[in-house]
Amino acid sequence: MATRGRPKGEDTRMLHVRVPVRLLDQLETLQFVTKRTTSDVIRQSLETYVQLHGNLLTEVAKARGEFQRTYTPAEIDAIERAQLENEEEADKPENRD
C-alpha cells in the first residue's frame, strides 16, 4: 500500500480542484487497482501532462528569456531518449549520405 502524507523532497503546495463525477469514479477504480493514493495518481497525471507539453514550456521559457530552465528528471529522461533515437535513426544505412 502506498504511504500517506506529504511527499518527501521538494516543496509542495495544496491544490483543490473540481472534477466531473465520471472522472472521480474512474480515479477511485485506478486507486483500487494500482493500490495508490489519490494524491499519487494526480501527481503522476500532472507529471505526464507536463511531459507531453514540455515543448510549450520550453517556448515560454525562451519567450521570457529564461535561459536557465530547470528540467524535471522525467523531462531529462525523455530528452535523452529522443536524442538516442535520433542518433540511432541517423546511423541507419538508408539515412547516411
MMTF fields as JSON, N, C-alpha, C and O atoms, coordinates in Angstrom:
{
  "mmtfVersion": "1.0.0",
  "mmtfProducer": "UNKNOWN",
  "numBonds": 387,
  "numAtoms": 388,
  "numGroups": 97,
  "numChains": 1,
  "numModels": 1,
  "chainsPerModel": [1],
  "groupsPerChain": [97],
  "chainIdList": ["A"],
  "bondAtomList": [4, 2, 8, 6, 12, 10, 16, 14, 20, 18, 24, 22, 28, 26, 32, 30, 36, 34, 40, 38, 44, 42, 48, 46, 52, 50, 56, 54, 60, 58, 64, 62, 68, 66, 72, 70, 76, 74, 80, 78, 84, 82, 88, 86, 92, 90, 96, 94, 100, 98, 104, 102, 108, 106, 112, 110, 116, 114, 120, 118, 124, 122, 128, 126, 132, 130, 136, 134, 140, 138, 144, 142, 148, 146, 152, 150, 156, 154, 160, 158, 164, 162, 168, 166, 172, 170, 176, 174, 180, 178, 184, 182, 188, 186, 192, 190, 196, 194, 200, 198, 204, 202, 208, 206, 212, 210, 216, 214, 220, 218, 224, 222, 228, 226, 232, 230, 236, 234, 240, 238, 244, 242, 248, 246, 252, 250, 256, 254, 260, 258, 264, 262, 268, 266, 272, 270, 276, 274, 280, 278, 284, 282, 288, 286, 292, 290, 296, 294, 300, 298, 304, 302, 308, 306, 312, 310, 316, 314, 320, 318, 324, 322, 328, 326, 332, 330, 336, 334, 340, 338, 344, 342, 348, 346, 352, 350, 356, 354, 360, 358, 364, 362, 368, 366, 372, 370, 376, 374, 380, 378, 384, 382],
  "bondOrderList": [1, 1, 1, 1, 1, 1, 1, 1, 1, 1, 1, 1, 1, 1, 1, 1, 1, 1, 1, 1, 1, 1, 1, 1, 1, 1, 1, 1, 1, 1, 1, 1, 1, 1, 1, 1, 1, 1, 1, 1, 1, 1, 1, 1, 1, 1, 1, 1, 1, 1, 1, 1, 1, 1, 1, 1, 1, 1, 1, 1, 1, 1, 1, 1, 1, 1, 1, 1, 1, 1, 1, 1, 1, 1, 1, 1, 1, 1, 1, 1, 1, 1, 1, 1, 1, 1, 1, 1, 1, 1, 1, 1, 1, 1, 1, 1],
  "groupList": [{"groupName": "MET", "atomNameList": ["N", "CA", "C", "O"], "elementList": ["N", "C", "C", "O"], "formalChargeList": [0, 0, 0, 0], "bondAtomList": [1, 0, 2, 1, 3, 2], "bondOrderList": [1, 1, 2], "singleLetterCode": "M", "chemCompType": "L-PEPTIDE LINKING"}, {"groupName": "ALA", "atomNameList": ["N", "CA", "C", "O"], "elementList": ["N", "C", "C", "O"], "formalChargeList": [0, 0, 0, 0], "bondAtomList": [1, 0, 2, 1, 3, 2], "bondOrderList": [1, 1, 2], "singleLetterCode": "A", "chemCompType": "L-PEPTIDE LINKING"}, {"groupName": "THR", "atomNameList": ["N", "CA", "C", "O"], "elementList": ["N", "C", "C", "O"], "formalChargeList": [0, 0, 0, 0], "bondAtomList": [1, 0, 2, 1, 3, 2], "bondOrderList": [1, 1, 2], "singleLetterCode": "T", "chemCompType": "L-PEPTIDE LINKING"}, {"groupName": "ARG", "atomNameList": ["N", "CA", "C", "O"], "elementList": ["N", "C", "C", "O"], "formalChargeList": [0, 0, 0, 0], "bondAtomList": [1, 0, 2, 1, 3, 2], "bondOrderList": [1, 1, 2], "singleLetterCode": "R", "chemCompType": "L-PEPTIDE LINKING"}, {"groupName": "GLY", "atomNameList": ["N", "CA", "C", "O"], "elementList": ["N", "C", "C", "O"], "formalChargeList": [0, 0, 0, 0], "bondAtomList": [1, 0, 2, 1, 3, 2], "bondOrderList": [1, 1, 2], "singleLetterCode": "G", "chemCompType": "PEPTIDE LINKING"}, {"groupName": "PRO", "atomNameList": ["N", "CA", "C", "O"], "elementList": ["N", "C", "C", "O"], "formalChargeList": [0, 0, 0, 0], "bondAtomList": [1, 0, 2, 1, 3, 2], "bondOrderList": [1, 1, 2], "singleLetterCode": "P", "chemCompType": "L-PEPTIDE LINKING"}, {"groupName": "LYS", "atomNameList": ["N", "CA", "C", "O"], "elementList": ["N", "C", "C", "O"], "formalChargeList": [0, 0, 0, 0], "bondAtomList": [1, 0, 2, 1, 3, 2], "bondOrderList": [1, 1, 2], "singleLetterCode": "K", "chemCompType": "L-PEPTIDE LINKING"}, {"groupName": "GLU", "atomNameList": ["N", "CA", "C", "O"], "elementList": ["N", "C", "C", "O"], "formalChargeList": [0, 0, 0, 0], "bondAtomList": [1, 0, 2, 1, 3, 2], "bondOrderList": [1, 1, 2], "singleLetterCode": "E", "chemCompType": "L-PEPTIDE LINKING"}, {"groupName": "ASP", "atomNameList": ["N", "CA", "C", "O"], "elementList": ["N", "C", "C", "O"], "formalChargeList": [0, 0, 0, 0], "bondAtomList": [1, 0, 2, 1, 3, 2], "bondOrderList": [1, 1, 2], "singleLetterCode": "D", "chemCompType": "L-PEPTIDE LINKING"}, {"groupName": "LEU", "atomNameList": ["N", "CA", "C", "O"], "elementList": ["N", "C", "C", "O"], "formalChargeList": [0, 0, 0, 0], "bondAtomList": [1, 0, 2, 1, 3, 2], "bondOrderList": [1, 1, 2], "singleLetterCode": "L", "chemCompType": "L-PEPTIDE LINKING"}, {"groupName": "HIS", "atomNameList": ["N", "CA", "C", "O"], "elementList": ["N", "C", "C", "O"], "formalChargeList": [0, 0, 0, 0], "bondAtomList": [1, 0, 2, 1, 3, 2], "bondOrderList": [1, 1, 2], "singleLetterCode": "H", "chemCompType": "L-PEPTIDE LINKING"}, {"groupName": "VAL", "atomNameList": ["N", "CA", "C", "O"], "elementList": ["N", "C", "C", "O"], "formalChargeList": [0, 0, 0, 0], "bondAtomList": [1, 0, 2, 1, 3, 2], "bondOrderList": [1, 1, 2], "singleLetterCode": "V", "chemCompType": "L-PEPTIDE LINKING"}, {"groupName": "GLN", "atomNameList": ["N", "CA", "C", "O"], "elementList": ["N", "C", "C", "O"], "formalChargeList": [0, 0, 0, 0], "bondAtomList": [1, 0, 2, 1, 3, 2], "bondOrderList": [1, 1, 2], "singleLetterCode": "Q", "chemCompType": "L-PEPTIDE LINKING"}, {"groupName": "PHE", "atomNameList": ["N", "CA", "C", "O"], "elementList": ["N", "C", "C", "O"], "formalChargeList": [0, 0, 0, 0], "bondAtomList": [1, 0, 2, 1, 3, 2], "bondOrderList": [1, 1, 2], "singleLetterCode": "F", "chemCompType": "L-PEPTIDE LINKING"}, {"groupName": "SER", "atomNameList": ["N", "CA", "C", "O"], "elementList": ["N", "C", "C", "O"], "formalChargeList": [0, 0, 0, 0], "bondAtomList": [1, 0, 2, 1, 3, 2], "bondOrderList": [1, 1, 2], "singleLetterCode": "S", "chemCompType": "L-PEPTIDE LINKING"}, {"groupName": "ILE", "atomNameList": ["N", "CA", "C", "O"], "elementList": ["N", "C", "C", "O"], "formalChargeList": [0, 0, 0, 0], "bondAtomList": [1, 0, 2, 1, 3, 2], "bondOrderList": [1, 1, 2], "singleLetterCode": "I", "chemCompType": "L-PEPTIDE LINKING"}, {"groupName": "TYR", "atomNameList": ["N", "CA", "C", "O"], "elementList": ["N", "C", "C", "O"], "formalChargeList": [0, 0, 0, 0], "bondAtomList": [1, 0, 2, 1, 3, 2], "bondOrderList": [1, 1, 2], "singleLetterCode": "Y", "chemCompType": "L-PEPTIDE LINKING"}, {"groupName": "ASN", "atomNameList": ["N", "CA", "C", "O"], "elementList": ["N", "C", "C", "O"], "formalChargeList": [0, 0, 0, 0], "bondAtomList": [1, 0, 2, 1, 3, 2], "bondOrderList": [1, 1, 2], "singleLetterCode": "N", "chemCompType": "L-PEPTIDE LINKING"}],
  "groupTypeList": [0, 1, 2, 3, 4, 3, 5, 6, 4, 7, 8, 2, 3, 0, 9, 10, 11, 3, 11, 5, 11, 3, 9, 9, 8, 12, 9, 7, 2, 9, 12, 13, 11, 2, 6, 3, 2, 2, 14, 8, 11, 15, 3, 12, 14, 9, 7, 2, 16, 11, 12, 9, 10, 4, 17, 9, 9, 2, 7, 11, 1, 6, 1, 3, 4, 7, 13, 12, 3, 2, 16, 2, 5, 1, 7, 15, 8, 1, 15, 7, 3, 1, 12, 9, 7, 17, 7, 7, 7, 1, 8, 6, 5, 7, 17, 3, 8],
  "groupIdList": [1, 2, 3, 4, 5, 6, 7, 8, 9, 10, 11, 12, 13, 14, 15, 16, 17, 18, 19, 20, 21, 22, 23, 24, 25, 26, 27, 28, 29, 30, 31, 32, 33, 34, 35, 36, 37, 38, 39, 40, 41, 42, 43, 44, 45, 46, 47, 48, 49, 50, 51, 52, 53, 54, 55, 56, 57, 58, 59, 60, 61, 62, 63, 64, 65, 66, 67, 68, 69, 70, 71, 72, 73, 74, 75, 76, 77, 78, 79, 80, 81, 82, 83, 84, 85, 86, 87, 88, 89, 90, 91, 92, 93, 94, 95, 96, 97],
  "secStructList": [7, 7, 7, 7, 1, 1, 7, 1, 1, 1, 7, 7, 7, 7, 7, 7, 7, 7, 7, 7, 2, 2, 2, 2, 2, 2, 2, 2, 2, 2, 2, 2, 2, 2, 6, 7, 7, 2, 2, 2, 2, 2, 2, 2, 2, 2, 2, 2, 2, 2, 2, 2, 6, 2, 2, 2, 2, 2, 2, 2, 2, 2, 2, 2, 6, 7, 7, 1, 7, 7, 7, 7, 2, 2, 2, 2, 2, 2, 2, 2, 2, 2, 2, 2, 2, 2, 2, 2, 2, 2, 2, 1, 4, 4, 4, 7, 7],
  "xCoordList": [0.857, 0.0, 0.901, 1.963, 0.47, 1.241, 1.259, 0.346, 2.315, 2.399, 1.538, 1.271, 1.117, 0.268, 1.087, 2.14, 0.587, 1.234, 1.953, 1.878, 2.643, 3.347, 4.527, 5.277, 4.703, 5.836, 7.161, 7.254, 8.152, 9.476, 10.183, 9.88, 11.111, 11.916, 11.505, 11.545, 11.111, 10.841, 9.626, 8.768, 9.578, 8.472, 7.169, 7.158, 6.08, 4.772, 3.764, 3.985, 2.647, 1.519, 0.243, 0.201, -0.796, -2.092, -2.769, -2.566, -3.575, -4.325, -5.731, -5.908, -6.716, -8.105, -8.747, -8.708, -9.333, -9.953, -11.315, -11.582, -12.155, -13.427, -13.266, -12.717, -13.742, -13.671, -15.042, -15.826, -15.33, -16.593, -16.671, -15.658, -17.862, -18.074, -17.553, -16.999, -17.73, -17.254, -15.746, -15.291, -14.977, -13.529, -13.193, -12.267, -13.934, -13.701, -13.947, -13.194, -14.998, -15.262, -14.121, -13.703, -13.623, -12.501, -11.243, -10.479, -11.031, -9.891, -9.959, -8.954, -11.126, -11.275, -10.995, -10.413, -11.4, -11.111, -9.604, -9.047, -8.949, -7.495, -6.771, -5.791, -7.235, -6.619, -6.703, -5.73, -7.849, -8.041, -7.144, -6.484, -7.125, -6.356, -4.852, -4.117, -4.394, -2.952, -2.449, -1.242, -3.373, -3.006, -2.24, -1.25, -2.722, -2.082, -3.094, -4.302, -2.589, -3.461, -3.941, -3.399, -4.972, -5.474, -4.343, -4.152, -3.602, -2.505, -1.463, -0.982, -1.106, -0.121, -0.603, 0.156, -1.861, -2.411, -2.458, -2.104, -2.888, -2.976, -1.59, -1.393, -0.618, 0.747, 1.302, 1.902, 1.103, 1.603, 0.902, 1.533, -0.385, -1.132, -0.591, -0.441, -0.301, 0.248, 1.645, 1.977, 2.46, 3.796, 3.694, 4.424, 2.785, 2.593, 2.133, 2.632, 1.196, 0.692, 1.822, 1.945, 2.635, 3.747, 4.753, 5.279, 5.021, 5.934, 5.399, 6.147, 4.106, 3.503, 3.583, 3.637, 3.59, 3.596, 4.9, 4.936, 5.949, 7.245, 7.743, 8.415, 7.415, 7.854, 7.227, 7.859, 6.003, 5.373, 6.093, 6.287, 6.491, 7.239, 8.564, 8.992, 9.199, 10.465, 10.249, 11.026, 9.197, 8.908, 8.592, 9.029, 7.839, 7.524, 8.806, 9.011, 9.665, 10.933, 11.777, 12.389, 11.814, 12.576, 11.987, 12.718, 10.661, 10.0, 10.248, 10.349, 10.345, 10.601, 12.08, 12.458, 12.91, 14.342, 14.942, 15.999, 14.275, 14.78, 15.701, 15.248, 16.982, 17.921, 18.294, 18.768, 18.096, 18.466, 17.243, 16.941, 16.551, 15.349, 15.722, 16.712, 14.941, 15.153, 14.265, 13.054, 14.86, 14.121, 13.867, 14.7, 12.703, 12.4, 13.167, 13.564, 13.384, 14.058, 13.34, 13.991, 12.031, 11.279, 11.549, 11.665, 11.651, 11.946, 13.352, 13.569, 14.291, 15.665, 15.698, 16.346, 15.003, 14.933, 14.329, 14.838, 13.254, 12.598, 13.523, 13.58, 14.246, 15.178, 16.298, 16.657, 16.847, 17.927, 17.451, 18.167, 16.225, 15.667, 15.502, 15.827, 15.002, 14.802, 16.134, 16.237, 17.148, 18.472, 19.025, 19.572, 18.885, 19.359, 18.617, 19.226, 17.299, 16.507, 16.936, 17.03, 17.197, 17.655, 19.009, 19.233, 19.911, 21.232, 21.132, 21.805, 20.292, 20.108, 19.522, 19.916, 18.582, 17.963, 18.994, 19.026, 19.835, 20.858, 21.912, 22.502, 22.154, 23.166, 22.696, 23.511, 21.42, 20.91, 21.482, 21.573, 21.87, 22.492, 21.649, 22.196, 20.342, 19.498, 19.416, 18.941, 19.879, 19.822, 21.178, 21.278, 22.21, 23.541, 23.702, 23.088, 24.536, 24.808, 25.909, 26.269],
  "yCoordList": [-1.172, 0.0, 1.232, 1.238, 2.255, 3.485, 4.185, 4.032, 4.952, 5.69, 6.937, 7.463, 7.389, 8.572, 9.755, 9.582, 10.958, 12.154, 12.927, 12.605, 13.941, 14.839, 14.125, 13.428, 14.29, 13.636, 14.231, 15.428, 13.403, 13.842, 14.54, 14.289, 15.402, 16.036, 17.466, 18.308, 17.741, 19.118, 19.705, 18.981, 21.043, 21.746, 21.449, 21.233, 21.439, 21.166, 22.206, 22.913, 22.286, 23.12, 22.34, 21.45, 22.693, 22.055, 22.603, 23.758, 21.756, 22.145, 21.581, 20.377, 22.44, 21.999, 22.153, 23.235, 21.089, 21.136, 20.453, 19.583, 20.861, 20.18, 19.321, 19.764, 18.098, 17.194, 16.573, 16.419, 16.217, 15.545, 14.223, 13.553, 13.863, 12.638, 11.426, 10.501, 11.434, 10.329, 10.118, 8.983, 11.203, 11.086, 10.637, 9.852, 11.127, 10.72, 9.226, 8.552, 8.705, 7.265, 6.476, 5.446, 6.969, 6.29, 6.361, 5.398, 7.496, 7.649, 6.636, 6.006, 6.474, 5.515, 4.092, 3.3, 3.762, 2.437, 2.264, 1.23, 3.272, 3.197, 3.091, 2.355, 3.81, 3.722, 2.296, 1.763, 1.703, 0.34, -0.642, -1.481, -0.533, -1.479, -1.299, -2.281, -0.05, 0.213, 0.318, 0.395, 0.323, 0.444, 1.741, 1.756, 2.831, 4.136, 5.118, 4.939, 6.158, 7.179, 8.126, 8.159, 8.893, 9.916, 10.865, 11.179, 11.317, 12.251, 11.656, 12.337, 10.39, 9.738, 9.715, 10.023, 9.352, 9.26, 10.642, 10.793, 11.642, 13.009, 13.551, 14.152, 13.342, 13.81, 13.174, 13.858, 11.854, 11.171, 11.692, 11.839, 11.97, 12.513, 13.881, 14.163, 14.723, 16.044, 15.938, 16.676, 15.035, 14.822, 14.422, 14.937, 13.502, 13.045, 14.197, 14.354, 15.0, 16.145, 17.128, 17.619, 17.409, 18.339, 17.777, 18.522, 16.485, 15.859, 15.992, 16.303, 15.757, 15.84, 17.248, 17.42, 18.243, 19.63, 20.34, 21.567, 19.582, 20.153, 21.148, 22.118, 20.913, 21.846, 23.228, 24.241, 23.276, 24.572, 25.282, 26.497, 24.522, 25.123, 25.704, 26.77, 24.992, 25.468, 26.763, 27.706, 26.818, 28.023, 29.205, 30.327, 28.959, 30.026, 30.514, 31.718, 29.579, 29.948, 30.792, 31.773, 30.419, 31.195, 32.587, 33.576, 32.662, 33.957, 34.871, 36.088, 34.292, 35.083, 35.378, 36.146, 34.77, 34.965, 34.173, 34.53, 33.097, 32.257, 31.191, 30.117, 31.495, 30.572, 29.423, 28.389, 29.576, 28.565, 27.761, 27.68, 27.179, 26.402, 25.159, 24.497, 24.84, 23.645, 22.527, 22.702, 21.388, 20.24, 19.233, 19.044, 18.587, 17.523, 16.277, 16.169, 15.334, 14.088, 13.381, 12.805, 13.423, 12.784, 13.478, 12.812, 14.809, 15.547, 15.219, 15.066, 15.115, 14.773, 13.39, 13.199, 12.43, 11.085, 11.125, 10.474, 11.879, 11.971, 12.599, 12.136, 13.65, 14.308, 13.351, 13.263, 12.638, 11.698, 10.567, 10.157, 10.05, 9.003, 9.503, 8.791, 10.716, 11.289, 11.462, 11.191, 11.912, 12.072, 10.737, 10.635, 9.701, 8.368, 7.846, 7.275, 8.04, 7.598, 8.325, 7.713, 9.636, 10.403, 9.912, 9.793, 9.628, 9.127, 7.762, 7.501, 6.888, 5.562, 5.663, 4.925, 6.577, 6.774, 7.293, 6.854, 8.23, 8.793, 7.757, 7.838, 6.784, 5.756, 4.667, 3.875, 4.61, 3.592, 3.838, 4.986, 2.769, 2.927, 3.744, 4.533, 3.574, 4.287, 5.798, 6.563, 6.215, 7.645, 8.339, 9.535, 7.61, 8.201, 8.78, 8.309, 9.803, 10.401, 9.679, 10.041],
  "zCoordList": [0.0, 0.0, 0.0, 0.623, -0.694, -0.769, 0.587, 1.398, 0.81, 2.062, 1.98, 0.899, 3.13, 3.183, 3.683, 4.296, 3.413, 3.921, 2.843, 1.658, 3.276, 2.374, 1.724, 2.407, 0.402, -0.259, 0.218, 0.489, 0.314, 0.753, -0.403, -1.569, -0.076, -1.109, -1.372, -0.474, -2.6, -2.997, -2.279, -1.775, -2.248, -1.608, -2.334, -3.546, -1.589, -2.173, -1.707, -0.723, -2.437, -2.052, -2.316, -3.165, -1.572, -1.746, -3.005, -3.379, -3.65, -4.836, -4.699, -4.513, -4.791, -4.695, -6.068, -6.654, -6.579, -7.901, -7.879, -7.049, -8.796, -9.013, -10.246, -11.255, -10.167, -11.317, -11.548, -10.611, -12.794, -13.066, -12.293, -12.094, -11.868, -11.098, -11.87, -11.278, -13.173, -14.011, -13.827, -13.682, -13.832, -13.64, -12.225, -12.022, -11.261, -9.879, -9.704, -9.001, -10.34, -10.294, -10.922, -10.395, -12.052, -12.713, -11.85, -11.777, -11.2, -10.295, -9.166, -8.839, -8.571, -7.476, -7.947, -7.206, -9.16, -9.705, -9.882, -9.514, -10.441, -10.624, -9.289, -9.174, -8.29, -6.972, -6.431, -5.899, -6.571, -6.07, -6.813, -6.199, -8.124, -8.943, -8.744, -8.641, -8.692, -8.596, -7.166, -6.935, -6.198, -4.781, -4.512, -3.78, -5.121, -4.946, -4.385, -4.54, -3.732, -3.163, -4.256, -5.361, -3.918, -4.845, -5.219, -6.394, -4.229, -4.488, -5.42, -6.325, -5.21, -6.082, -7.531, -8.45, -7.726, -9.081, -9.724, -10.893, -8.979, -9.508, -9.834, -10.89, -8.928, -9.205, -10.469, -11.298, -10.625, -11.818, -13.071, -14.118, -12.971, -14.104, -14.512, -15.701, -13.534, -13.837, -14.435, -15.363, -13.918, -14.491, -15.966, -16.813, -16.253, -17.632, -18.514, -19.628, -18.038, -18.794, -19.095, -20.218, -18.095, -18.28, -19.287, -20.114, -19.227, -20.189, -21.605, -22.531, -21.771, -23.102, -23.686, -24.903, -22.816, -23.273, -22.929, -22.828, -22.752, -22.406, -23.427, -23.077, -24.71, -25.752, -25.55, -25.85, -25.05, -24.763, -23.629, -23.675, -22.605, -21.502, -21.991, -21.547, -22.904, -23.464, -24.231, -24.087, -25.047, -25.815, -24.9, -25.16, -23.839, -22.886, -22.216, -22.062, -21.819, -21.179, -22.131, -21.71, -23.41, -24.397, -24.557, -24.606, -24.64, -24.816, -23.622, -23.776, -22.447, -21.239, -21.049, -20.165, -21.873, -21.736, -20.597, -20.078, -20.201, -19.117, -19.707, -20.103, -19.761, -20.374, -19.456, -19.93, -18.169, -17.193, -16.764, -15.573, -17.707, -17.404, -16.615, -16.926, -15.601, -14.794, -15.318, -15.456, -15.609, -16.127, -15.02, -14.135, -15.077, -14.13, -14.555, -15.715, -13.639, -14.019, -15.175, -16.047, -15.185, -16.272, -17.603, -18.632, -17.596, -18.828, -19.331, -20.533, -18.416, -18.803, -19.447, -20.476, -18.846, -19.427, -20.818, -21.731, -20.994, -22.296, -23.338, -24.478, -22.95, -23.869, -24.266, -25.44, -23.287, -23.578, -24.479, -25.393, -24.225, -25.088, -26.515, -27.465, -26.671, -28.005, -28.729, -29.925, -28.0, -28.611, -29.075, -30.173, -28.233, -28.626, -29.845, -30.75, -29.872, -31.019, -32.285, -33.349, -32.178, -33.34, -33.828, -35.033, -32.895, -33.269, -33.928, -34.924, -33.376, -33.975, -35.371, -36.273, -35.545, -36.86, -37.86, -39.01, -37.418, -38.295, -38.67, -39.747, -37.791, -38.05, -39.002, -39.475, -39.29, -40.214, -41.606, -42.042, -42.31, -43.63, -44.602, -45.372, -44.584, -45.533, -45.253, -46.092, -44.08, -43.737, -43.822, -43.545, -44.197, -44.332, -45.741, -46.699, -45.839, -47.168, -47.87, -48.99]
}
